[in-house]
Structures are given as structure tokens and as C-alpha cells.
Amino acid sequence: MNAVWIAAALLTAGFAGWPVTALVFRLARTIDDKADAAASAGRDGADDPSADVTVDSPAAADSPAAGDSPPVGDRVNTVNGDITVDAGGAAAPAPGGEASAKRILRGGAIIGVLERLAVCLAILAGQPVAIAYVVAIKGLGRFAELKETPVAAERFIIGTLASMLWAAGVAAFTKVVLLG
């Protein structure tokens, strides 16, 4: 019976963690929107306790500089949901008419599932030190991309913390309540 609970915990941690992480991203975006609204209303974001004061100014986010990729959807820095950076100065327009943009942080959903599985398994196996290896591998693998793009670094941190907290919570619940 323990094997069934462990399998259920791994499936829950690995695959049900994506909607939880997406919800946390949505909440973070809501905080960014509140800060943008406060700034456009003439209030200082630092006076609003619900605002994230580290967001870029709306003017900088709404008008890309020369050579930047044009807005896609409602975000300047995304292409099909991937975070992007300028491909390098004055890039020639791609055949689709847009300036080329270098996609970064690809594979985040797959990495997130694997990360949650590893964290849950580490806790269930009584080896929480293994979580440090997961964080180290993930951070080192993304270091170059995160160093170049503060937006990507912030998203990386938010996603990693939300993902790991979900997996640790599922594992702790399983270990304490279900496996007793």
C-alpha cells in the first residue's frame, strides 16, 4: 500500500504542481499590474504594500527600444510564452516581418516536472540534502541566461520556489499523514 501512496504523491507533486506554479505566476503578474497602475496614477509603488517595487516603469515596458523585438501578445519580452531577449543589436527582420529574438528559458515546464519529482522523491526517501543538488543543477544550467535577463531571473526564482514548495508540501503530507 505504501508504494501506491508514494506513486500517487509523485504524480501529484510532479504533474499537479504546474497549475499551482501557473497560479503563482498569475498572482505575481497581478502584483506587477497593481504597481503599474499605481505608477500611472501618480502614486509611488513603494507606498503600496501590495506592489512589487522592482518592476520596470510602464513607459520602458510599453515602448521597446530600437533593435528590440516588437510586442507579442500583451508582453514585450515573450514569444509564444517563452521569455526572449534581443538577438543582438540591430537585427534584421525575420521573414515574418519581426526582428529576431533569442528565446530563453525553454523547457521550463519539463524541467519543473522533473524538479518536483526529484524534490518529492528526495523527501520521501529521507534525503533532503538531494534538494540542494536539484537547486544547484538547475541554477548552474540557467546561469548564463539568468545573468543576462533580470525578468527571466525573477520568473526563474518565483517558479522554482513555488514548484519546490508544492513538491515539499505533497511529500510532507504523504510522509506524515499517509505513510505515518
Phi, psi and chi 1 to 4 in degrees:
 res  aa     phi    psi   chi1   chi2   chi3   chi4
   1 MET       -  -33.4 -172.2   63.6  175.3      -
   2 ASN   -60.5  -37.1  -75.6   -8.6      -      -
   3 ALA   -62.9  -35.6      -      -      -      -
   4 VAL   -66.2  -44.2  172.0      -      -      -
   5 TRP   -64.3  -39.9  -70.2  124.7      -      -
   6 ILE   -65.5  -44.0  -68.7  170.5      -      -
   7 ALA   -62.9  -41.9      -      -      -      -
   8 ALA   -64.0  -40.1      -      -      -      -
   9 ALA   -64.5  -43.2      -      -      -      -
  10 LEU   -64.6  -42.6  -71.7  171.3      -      -
  11 LEU   -64.5  -42.6  -71.8  172.7      -      -
  12 THR   -65.9  -45.9  -57.8      -      -      -
  13 ALA   -64.7  -44.6      -      -      -      -
  14 GLY   -72.3  -45.8      -      -      -      -
  15 PHE  -104.2  -25.8  -62.8  102.9      -      -
  16 ALA   -85.5   -7.0      -      -      -      -
  17 GLY   -74.4  -24.0      -      -      -      -
  18 TRP   -63.0  -47.9  179.5   83.1      -      -
  19 PRO   -62.4  -34.1  -19.4   28.3      -      -
  20 VAL   -64.6  -46.2  172.4      -      -      -
  21 THR   -64.4  -40.1  -55.6      -      -      -
  22 ALA   -62.4  -38.1      -      -      -      -
  23 LEU   -63.6  -41.4  175.1   66.3      -      -
  24 VAL   -64.2  -40.6  171.2      -      -      -
  25 PHE   -61.5  -41.1  -80.2  134.0      -      -
  26 ARG   -63.9  -41.3 -167.9  172.3  -49.3  124.3
  27 LEU   -64.1  -40.3  -69.3  172.1      -      -
  28 ALA   -64.4  -38.3      -      -      -      -
  29 ARG   -66.6  -37.3 -177.0   68.5 -167.9  145.2
  30 THR   -62.1  -40.7  -58.9      -      -      -
  31 ILE   -63.6  -41.9  -69.1  169.7      -      -
  32 ASP   -60.9  -42.5  -72.6  -12.1      -      -
  33 ASP   -63.3  -38.2  -69.7  -16.7      -      -
  34 LYS   -64.4  -40.1  -74.8 -179.1 -178.2  177.4
  35 ALA   -66.2  -40.9      -      -      -      -
  36 ASP   -63.6  -42.0  -68.5  -14.1      -      -
  37 ALA   -65.5  -39.6      -      -      -      -
  38 ALA   -64.7  -39.9      -      -      -      -
  39 ALA   -67.8  -39.5      -      -      -      -
  40 SER   -73.9  -22.7   66.3      -      -      -
  41 ALA   -85.2    0.0      -      -      -      -
  42 GLY    91.8    0.5      -      -      -      -
  43 ARG   -88.6  152.8  -65.4 -173.1  -36.6 -136.9
  44 ASP   -84.7  130.0 -176.9   12.6      -      -
  45 GLY   -60.0  -25.0      -      -      -      -
  46 ALA   -69.0  -22.8      -      -      -      -
  47 ASP   -83.1  -12.7  -64.0  -25.3      -      -
  48 ASP   -98.2  110.2 -175.0    1.2      -      -
  49 PRO   -66.4  -19.6   20.5  -28.4      -      -
  50 SER   -89.5   -2.7   65.7      -      -      -
  51 ALA   -94.9  144.4      -      -      -      -
  52 ASP   -89.1  108.6  179.3    2.0      -      -
  53 VAL   -78.8    3.4  -64.8      -      -      -
  54 THR   -93.9    3.0   62.5      -      -      -
  55 VAL   -73.2  153.5  -63.2      -      -      -
  56 ASP   -70.5  158.6  -65.8  -27.4      -      -
  57 SER   -67.2  146.1   66.2      -      -      -
  58 PRO   -58.9  -33.2  -17.9   26.1      -      -
  59 ALA   -64.1  -40.5      -      -      -      -
  60 ALA   -70.4  -34.2      -      -      -      -
  61 ALA   -78.0  -29.2      -      -      -      -
  62 ASP   -86.2  -22.7  -68.6  -20.4      -      -
  63 SER  -123.2  101.3   57.3      -      -      -
  64 PRO   -67.0  147.4   19.6  -25.9      -      -
  65 ALA   -74.5  168.1      -      -      -      -
  66 ALA   -60.4  132.4      -      -      -      -
  67 GLY    94.4  -15.6      -      -      -      -
  68 ASP   -76.4  157.9  -74.4  -11.0      -      -
  69 SER   -74.3  145.7   60.2      -      -      -
  70 PRO   -69.8  162.8   23.2  -30.1      -      -
  71 PRO   -60.8  140.0  -16.1   24.4      -      -
  72 VAL  -121.5  122.1  176.1      -      -      -
  73 GLY    67.8 -132.4      -      -      -      -
  74 ASP  -105.2    8.0   64.7  -21.6      -      -
  75 ARG  -123.5  141.4  -60.8  -68.5  -54.2 -121.8
  76 VAL   -75.7  -34.0  172.2      -      -      -
  77 ASN  -103.4   27.8   61.1  -21.7      -      -
  78 THR  -130.9  149.4   61.9      -      -      -
  79 VAL  -134.5  115.1  172.7      -      -      -
  80 ASN    51.7   38.8  -64.3  -30.1      -      -
  81 GLY    86.4  -11.2      -      -      -      -
  82 ASP   -86.3  144.3  -68.9  -23.4      -      -
  83 ILE   -76.8  137.8  -64.2 -173.6      -      -
  84 THR  -127.1  160.1   61.0      -      -      -
  85 VAL  -130.6  163.7  -65.7      -      -      -
  86 ASP   -60.7  135.6 -177.0   18.7      -      -
  87 ALA   -73.2   -5.3      -      -      -      -
  88 GLY   132.3   86.7      -      -      -      -
  89 GLY    65.9 -135.0      -      -      -      -
  90 ALA   -87.1   80.3      -      -      -      -
  91 ALA   -74.9  144.2      -      -      -      -
  92 ALA   -73.6  145.3      -      -      -      -
  93 PRO   -60.2  142.4  -21.2   30.0      -      -
  94 ALA   -74.8  169.5      -      -      -      -
  95 PRO   -55.9  -28.1  -24.8   30.1      -      -
  96 GLY   -76.7   -1.7      -      -      -      -
  97 GLY    94.5   -4.4      -      -      -      -
  98 GLU  -101.5  151.1  -64.0 -179.1    4.7      -
  99 ALA   -67.3  144.0      -      -      -      -
 100 SER   -70.6  144.3   62.5      -      -      -
 101 ALA  -129.4  140.0      -      -      -      -
 102 LYS   -86.5  120.3  177.0 -178.7  159.9 -170.5
 103 ARG   -79.7  138.5  -69.7 -174.3 -171.6 -167.0
 104 ILE  -130.5  166.9   60.2  172.1      -      -
 105 LEU    58.1   40.9  -61.1 -176.9      -      -
 106 ARG   -74.2  154.8  -64.6  169.9  -55.4  -83.3
 107 GLY    75.8   12.7      -      -      -      -
 108 GLY   -61.0  -35.8      -      -      -      -
 109 ALA   -67.1  -43.6      -      -      -      -
 110 ILE   -67.2  -43.8  -60.2  -62.2      -      -
 111 ILE   -61.4  -40.0  -67.3  169.4      -      -
 112 GLY   -61.6  -43.1      -      -      -      -
 113 VAL   -62.1  -47.6  169.3      -      -      -
 114 LEU   -62.7  -39.4  -65.5  173.2      -      -
 115 GLU   -62.1  -47.2  166.4 -166.8  -11.7      -
 116 ARG   -64.1  -39.9  -71.3 -173.5  -66.5  -87.3
 117 LEU   -61.9  -43.9  -71.7  172.2      -      -
 118 ALA   -65.4  -42.1      -      -      -      -
 119 VAL   -65.6  -46.0  167.9      -      -      -
 120 CYS   -62.2  -46.0 -173.6      -      -      -
 121 LEU   -63.4  -39.7 -168.8   58.7      -      -
 122 ALA   -61.9  -42.7      -      -      -      -
 123 ILE   -69.8  -43.6  -68.6  172.6      -      -
 124 LEU   -64.7  -31.2  -69.6  174.4      -      -
 125 ALA   -83.5   -2.9      -      -      -      -
 126 GLY    75.2   26.1      -      -      -      -
 127 GLN  -123.9   64.3  -61.9  -65.3  -36.0      -
 128 PRO   -63.5  -17.5   21.5  -29.6      -      -
 129 VAL   -62.9  -27.0  170.7      -      -      -
 130 ALA   -62.7  -24.0      -      -      -      -
 131 ILE   -62.9  -34.8  -63.0  169.9      -      -
 132 ALA   -63.0  -36.4      -      -      -      -
 133 TYR   -65.8  -41.2  -64.8  122.0      -      -
 134 VAL   -61.1  -47.1  172.2      -      -      -
 135 VAL   -63.2  -42.7  172.8      -      -      -
 136 ALA   -64.3  -46.3      -      -      -      -
 137 ILE   -63.2  -43.7  -69.8  168.0      -      -
 138 LYS   -64.9  -45.4 -171.1  173.9  177.6 -173.0
 139 GLY   -65.4  -42.9      -      -      -      -
 140 LEU   -67.9  -36.4  -72.0  173.3      -      -
 141 GLY   -65.8  -29.1      -      -      -      -
 142 ARG  -105.8    1.9  -63.6  -75.7 -165.9 -171.9
 143 PHE   -53.8  -48.8  179.9   73.6      -      -
 144 ALA   -61.4  -43.6      -      -      -      -
 145 GLU   -67.7  -39.6  -66.1  169.0  -32.1      -
 146 LEU   -71.2  -32.3  -62.0  175.3      -      -
 147 LYS   -65.8  -35.1 -174.9  175.9  150.4 -173.5
 148 GLU   -78.7  -28.8  -67.1  175.7    6.0      -
 149 THR  -130.5  105.6  -45.8      -      -      -
 150 PRO   -60.7  -34.3  -20.9   29.8      -      -
 151 VAL   -63.1  -42.5  171.7      -      -      -
 152 ALA   -66.3  -38.3      -      -      -      -
 153 ALA   -63.7  -42.1      -      -      -      -
 154 GLU   -64.3  -44.9 -177.1  175.3  -34.9      -
 155 ARG   -62.6  -39.5 -119.6  179.9  110.5   80.0
 156 PHE   -60.6  -46.6  177.0   84.2      -      -
 157 ILE   -66.2  -46.2  -67.9  167.8      -      -
 158 ILE   -60.4  -48.2  -69.5  169.8      -      -
 159 GLY   -64.0  -42.5      -      -      -      -
 160 THR   -64.7  -45.8  -61.9      -      -      -
 161 LEU   -65.1  -44.2  -71.5  175.1      -      -
 162 ALA   -62.3  -44.4      -      -      -      -
 163 SER   -63.4  -46.7 -172.6      -      -      -
 164 MET   -68.9  -38.8  -71.3 -174.5  148.4      -
 165 LEU   -63.3  -40.3  -74.6  172.3      -      -
 166 TRP   -61.7  -49.8  171.2 -101.9      -      -
 167 ALA   -63.2  -41.3      -      -      -      -
 168 ALA   -66.2  -38.7      -      -      -      -
 169 GLY   -64.2  -43.9      -      -      -      -
 170 VAL   -62.9  -44.9  168.5      -      -      -
 171 ALA   -64.4  -42.7      -      -      -      -
 172 ALA   -65.1  -43.6      -      -      -      -
 173 PHE   -59.5  -45.5  175.7   80.9      -      -
 174 THR   -63.6  -44.7  -58.0      -      -      -
 175 LYS   -68.4  -41.4 -167.3  167.9 -172.3  174.7
 176 VAL   -83.4  -47.2  171.4      -      -      -
 177 VAL   -88.8  -47.9  175.6      -      -      -
 178 LEU   -86.1  -37.2  -58.3  176.6      -      -
 179 LEU   -94.1  -13.9  -60.8  178.1      -      -
 180 GLY    51.4      -      -      -      -      -
